[in-house]
Amino acid sequence: MAEITGEMLIAFGEANNMRIMSHRDPNKWAEKINKNNGKCPCGKECPCDDCTCMFYEKSVPGKETIMVNNTEIASAIETLEKAKDALMNIQLDEPEKTARAMEEAANMVEKDAIEHKCGQCEDYMMGLARKLNFMRDECGKDTNSCMTERDLTIERIEGMQETFIAADELITKAEQETTRDNGSHGENHTDEDIPEAFHDCITRTTKTQLQDLKHGDRICTASKMCGTKKLTKEDAVASCVKGA
């Protein structure tokens, strides 16, 4: 079988309206594929136009990189990206190395969780840390279960990143509106003019409207109800809860 090169992967993506995800190095990915008899870590012949291994993503015309303004949120998103990268580089034939990688990722996420000032954000990150510790044990016992949990955890991480990005958008908007209102109202400005903080909205919404949902689903749903677009509960549940 002819070896795949990074240039081939780039060309394949361009020909199929896909782009290589920002955290991926095509040359390193090609080396990984060649060592795995032409297959990606998800077990598919690579390259393919149905990538589920987080190497390619569909190109979206006009899509821009999302800039995060809040430093605390930026740190969380970066931590999540590093955890996702660790998951993507799991080597099933090296269980001890995989266990160490999962433990390091869990410790990294837990450290970020402790540093959060927002209690709901801390809970969100600690939940992921527990999930990574579970994977550490599971990947040493069952290869198929390990891969299934890896894919589910990546999906969970990406959902968390979307939540934090929505939080940043709301915080930025609130700060802009507060600054504008302070300039226009002066001493007449009241607390009622200040938009509710994202984490306050999350706390209020999860406690008063979403008690019937699982913890992870509550956080996701509340974030969409409290985001800049402020989805209805029904729309937010449909977006966050599988089978809803």
N, C-alpha and C positions, 0 to 999 in steps of 0.2 A: 504494500500500500504506500502510495506517495505521501511524503510528509506535508502537512499543512504549514503555511507560513503566516505571519501576521499580515502581510500584504494581501494574501488570499482572503483572509477574514474581513479585512477592510473592503476589498472589492466586492465580496459577496453581499455585505451589508448595503453598500451603495446600489447594487443591482436589484435589491429586494426592498428598497425603501426602509431600511433599518439602520440604526446607528449603534455603535458600541457604547455601552454605558460608561459614564465619566470615570468610574473607579476601576475600570478594566484596562489592562495593558494587552493589546492583541498579540504581541510577541510572546509574552509569558503564557497567555492562554493557549497559543499554538503549541508551545512546549508541553503544556499539560495534556492537550489532546493527543499529541504524538506518543506520549508516554502511556496513554490509556487506550492504545489501539484505535485511534480515530474517534473516540467517544468523549463527550463532555462529562463532568461529574454527575449529571442527571441521567447518564446511560444512553444518550442519543448520539447518532452519527452527527458530527459537527463539521462544518456549519449546516444549519437547517433554518427554514423560514418559520418555524414554530418554536422559538427559543423560550424555554421555561427555566433556564439556568442563570438568568440575570446577567447574560453577557450582551445580548442585543436587546434593543427596545425599538418599537416602531417610531419612525421619524414623524414629528408633528410640525408642519410648516409654521413658522413664526413663533415656535415655542422658545421661551427665554429662560435662562437660569434664574431660579428664584433666590433673591438676596434676603437674608435674615438679618434684622436690625438688632434685636435683643440679644445681648451677649450670653445670657444664661440659656436661652433657647438654642442659640447657635452651637453652644458647647454640647447640649443634649443631642442635637441632630448629628454632630460630628461623631459623638460616641456611638450613636446608633449605626452610623455608616461603617465604623470600624468593626462593630459587632457583626453586621451583615457580611462584611468582607471575610471575617473569620469563618462564618458559616459556609460561605461559598468555597472556601479553600479546604474544606474537610476532606481528608484522605481516608477512605474506608479501609484501606489495607494497612493503616497505621493507627490503630485504636488508641495507643498510649499518647501519640502526638495529638490526636483529636481531643482526647480527654483534657490534656494540658491547655489546648487552645480554647476549649469551652470554659474551663475554669478561669483562665485569664480574662476572657470576654465577660464572664459573670462578675468578676471582681471589678472590672472597669465600669460596667453598667451600675453596679451597686455604689461605687465611689461617686459617680455622677448623681445618683439618686439622693445620696446623703447631702450633697452640696446644694440641692434645690431648695429655694425658699418657699415654693408652692407645694403644699402638702399633697394635692392630687397628682402633681407631676412626679413627686417622690414615689407615691404608690404605684404609678404607672411604670416607672423604671424598675422598681423593686420586683414587680411582677415578672418583668422580662428576665431579671437576674435569676429568679427562681426557676424560670423556664430553661435557661441556659444550664443551670446546675442539673436539672432533670436530664437534659440532653447529654451531659457529660457521662452520666451513668448509663443511659439508654444506648448510646453509640458503642459502648463496650460490650453490649449484650446481643444486639440485634441490628444487623445492617439495614434491613428493609425499614424497620421502625425508625432508625436513625435518619434515613433519607426523608421519610415522611415528615418527621418532626422538624427536620431542617427546613423543608419547604414551607411548612405552616408557620415556623418562627420568622422566616424572612418576610412572609406576608404580614405577619403581626408587626414587625419592625417598620415596614413601609407605611402601614396604617398609623403607627405612632409618629413617624416623621411628618405625615400629612397633618396630624393633630397639632404638632408643635408649630408647623408653618402657619396653620390657621390661627393659632394663638398669637404668633408674632404679628400677623396682619392686623388682628384686633387691637393689640397693644399699641402698635404704631398709629393706627387710626384714632384711637382714644387719645393718645398724646397730642396728635395734630389738632384734634377737635378741641381739646382742653386749652392748648396754646392759643388757638384762634378765638375761643370764647373769652379767655382771660383778656385778650387784647381788645375785644369789642365791648365787653360788659364791665370791665374794671371791678369796682367794689360791689357792683350789683350781682356779680357771679355767685351762684349758690352750689351746694353739693349736688343738687338735683340735676345740674347741667352737665356733670361729669359722667361719662359712660361707665357702666359697671365693668370692673376689672375682669379679665378673662377667667382667672382662677376663682374669683368670687362667683361668677356666673356658673362655672363648672360645679362648684360645691353646692350652690343653691339648686341647680337643675337636677343633679344626681340624687339629692336628698328628697326633693319634693315631687319629681315627676317620673323618675326612672327606677324606682325600687324593684320593679318586676323583672329587670334585666340583670344579666350576669355582670360582674364587676368590670371586666374588660369592655363589654358592650356598652355599659353605662358611660364610661369615659369617652369612648369614640362618639357615641350618640350625643352626649352633652357638648362635646367640642364642636360638632357641626351645628347644634342649636345655638351655641354661643359665638360662633365665628362671624366673620363680616357679612356672610350671605344669610346667616340666621335661618337655617332650614326649620321647617315644622318638625314636630316630634315624629310624625308618621314618615316623612321623607328621610329624616336622619336615621331612624330605625331601619328603614329599607336599605340605606346605604351601608350601615354598619353590621347588621345582624344577619347572618347567613340563614336562608330559609324564611326570612320575614316576608 
